[in-house]
Amino acid sequence: MIWEAAFVWRAIMAGVGVALVAGPLGCFVVWRRMAYFGTALAHNAFLGIALGVVLGIDPMFGIAAAAIVVALLLVLLQRQHVLADDTLMGILAHGGMATGLVVLSFLTGLRVDLLTYLFGDVLAVSWTDLLWIYGAGAVTLGALVALWRWLLMVSVHAELAAAEGIPVLLVRLAFMLMLAVLVAIAMKIVGILLITSMLIIPAAAARRLADTPETMAVYAAGAGVLAVLGGMAGSMTWDIPSGPAIVVVAAILFALAQTVGGLRGLVRRSAG
């Protein structure tokens, strides 16, 4: 049976590893209305792919380097007041993507499967990829736990957090670096175009059901894992692309969470 194949279990393990990181990080993306930040980082992955090909290194390392540089730029450029944040992110996102595609077009004799990078190919995950995903994911989750209180305070009220002595700029920078690492490890799972969905959809679903930030983070991670398992099951059963299938299941879970949350609200109001 196909479920006994090693590549299937590697794919499931990779997807679960990404979901466990994306869920809690996505909570802050939703709270701070930063969805376009993830998009900007993901689009610049094309620049990272080009960098990896030019330097002859694993494209994943190129993507990580490009995402980190863009994360630093986003944090620093946010301090200017000439352009709105969404305008700035749009310029960086599409400018980086276009630059990467132009560079790749000049690399004659080298074939780059852009569809794999666009939509992911979780079934092609290797043991080395798994080590990278879980190693980087563990570091990212550790940093998130260590900075959890500060991140919450900065998300709720940055000025008050600064008055309390919290290094707001460094906290924002650390968060953007965590997002950059996630983009690098998630690229092979759902692809560049769908990475932001793994950040936003599970967290948005969890927000409807959770009563505390910590509960929301746990629910978001759980929703992400369920999306991976359901998407992989659908992919194996109906021979459909695994990355989009994972996102579709996540969207279904979001719809269910909205329904359950709405019904729970009605029951509470009726009881009150």
N, C-alpha and C positions, 0 to 999 in steps of 0.2 A: 504493500500500500504506500501511496505517496507520503502519508503522514509519518511513515517510518524513515523517510529519507533524511540524511543529516542536514542538507541544505535548507529543508523546511524548518527544522528546529533552530538552526542558526538564524534564520529570518525572524522567527517568533521571538527568540531571545534578544535580537537586535531591536526589534520594534518595541518590546517591553522596556528595554533599557532606555530608549529615547523617551517613551511615554512617561516614565517615572521622573525624568528631569523636566520635560516640557510642561507637565501639569502644574507643579508648584511655581515654576518661572512664569507660566502663562497667567497665573493669578495676578501677578504684579503688572503684567502687560494689560490685562483687563481693567484693573483698578486705576491705573495711570493713563488709560486710553492711549496706549502706545502701539497699537496694532501695526501702524505703518513703519515703526522702527524695525520690526522683524522682517517686513517686506524689503526695506532698504538693505538690510544685511544680507538677505537671501539673494536679491538681485545681483549684488556685487560678487556673489559666488562665481559668476562667469569670469570675472577678472581674476579670481583665485585659480580657476581652472586653467586659464591662459598662462598665469604665472607658473603653475605646476608643470605644464607642458614645456614652456620655454626653459625652465631650470632643470627639467628632467627628473622631477621629484613626484611623489604621490600627490595627485590633485587635491586630496583631502587636506594635506598640509598647506597647499596653496590657498585653498578656500578658507582655512582657519586663519592664515596670515592676513588675507584680504578682509575678512570679517572683523578681525581685531583692529586693523587700521581704520576701517570705516567706523567702527564703534567709537574709537578715540576721537575721530573727526566730528562725529555727531555730538558727542558730549561737549567738546570744546566750542564748536560752532553754535551750539544752542545758547551760548552766552552773548551772542551778538543780537541786536534788536532791529536789524535792517530787514531781514526776511523772516516770515513766519516759519515755524518748525515744519509744518507739512510741506511747504514749498521747498525748503532746504532738503528734506528727506527725499522728495520727489526728484530733485536734481541729482542727488547722490545715487539714488537707486537706479534710475534709468541711464544716467551718465556712465556709471560703473558697468552696468550690463552691456551697454552699447560698446564701450571701450573693449571689454572682454571679447565680445563677438567679432569686433574688427581685428583684434590681435589674432584670434583663432583663424580668421579667414586668410591671414597672411602666412600661416604656417603650412605651406604646401608640403605634401608628402606625408602629413600626419592626419590620421582620421580620428576625430573625436565624436563619440556617440552622444550628441546633445540631448536626445530624447531620454536617455538614461538619467542624465543630470536634471532634466526638467521635471520628470515624473517619478524618478527613483526606480530602483531595481533591488528590492529587499531580498529577493531570492538569490542574488549574486553576492551576498555578504559572506566574507571569509572569516576564519578564526582570528586573523590579525585585525580585521575590522571590529570584531566583537571585543577584543582586548582594548582597542582604541575607544570604542563607545562606552564600555563600562569603566575604564580608567578615567577618561575625561569626565564622564557623567558623575562618578563618585566624587571627584574633586569639585565639580560644579555644585552638587548637592551639599557637600560639606561647607563650601563657602556660603551657600544660601542659608543654611541653618545658622552659621556663625553670625551672619549679617541680618538675620530675620527681623529682629527688633528695630534696628536702624532703618532697614528698608521700609518697614511698615510706617515708621514715623515720617520718613521723607515722603512717602506716598500720600500720607494723610495731610501733612502740612509742612512743606519744606522750610518755610521761614521759621516756624516754631522749632523744628528740628535743629536748624542752625543756631538758634538762640540757646538751645540745650547743649550746645557744644559738639553736635554730631557733624563730622566732615561731609557735608552734603555732596560736594563735587566728587569726592573719592567714592562715596557710596553709589552715586549714579554711574561712575566709571566702572566700578566693580560689577554692577548689574549689567551694563552693556557688554562687558567682557564675557559674562556668563551667557548672555544671549548669543554672542559670537561663537562660543564653543558649541552651543546647542546647534546652531546652524550648520557647523562643520560636521557634527556627528549625525545629524538628522538627514543630511542631503541624500544619502544613499537609501534611506528608508522611504521617504515620501517625495523626494525631489525638491528642486528649488522653488517651483511654483506653488507647492502645497505645504511648505514648512510652517508658514504663519498659521495655517489652519490647525496644526497640532498644538500650537501655543494657545490659540484663542478659543476654539470650540470646546474642548474638555473643561477649560476654566470657566467659560460662560455657562456651561451646563451645571457645573458644581456650584456656581454662585447662586443659582435659583434654589438650591436645596440646603446650603450650608448656613450655619448660624454664627460661626466665628471664622477668622482668617485661616487659622490652622486647620479647621475642619474642611474648609474650601480647598486648601492645598491637597489634603488627603483625597478628597472626592475627585479633584481634577486628575490626580495621578491614576486613581482607579478607573475613571472614565476613559482616560487615554489607553490604559491597558486593555480594557474591554473593547475599545475601538480597534486596537491592533489584532486582538484575538478574533473578533468578528470579521474584520476585513480580510485577514489571512484565510479564515474559513471560507468566506465568499470567493476569494481569489482561487483557492484550490478546487472549490466545488464547480464554479461556473467558468473557470479559465479567463478571468478578467484581471486587469492590472492591479497589483496589490496596493500600491500607494494610493490611487484614487479610491479603491475599495475601503481602505482604512478611514479615509476622510468622510466617505459617505456614511459609514457606520457611526462615526463621531457626530455627524450632523443629525442622524436619527436619535442618538442618545440625547443630544441637545433638545430636540423636539419633545422627547419623552420627559426630560427634566422640567421643561417649561410647563407641560401638561400636569405633571405630578405636583409641581410647585404651586400652580394655579389652583388645583383642587384642594391642596393642603391649606392654602390661604382662605378659600371659601369655607372649609370646615372650621377653621379657627374663628373666622368672623361669625359664623352661625352659632358656635359654642359660646362666643363672647356676648 
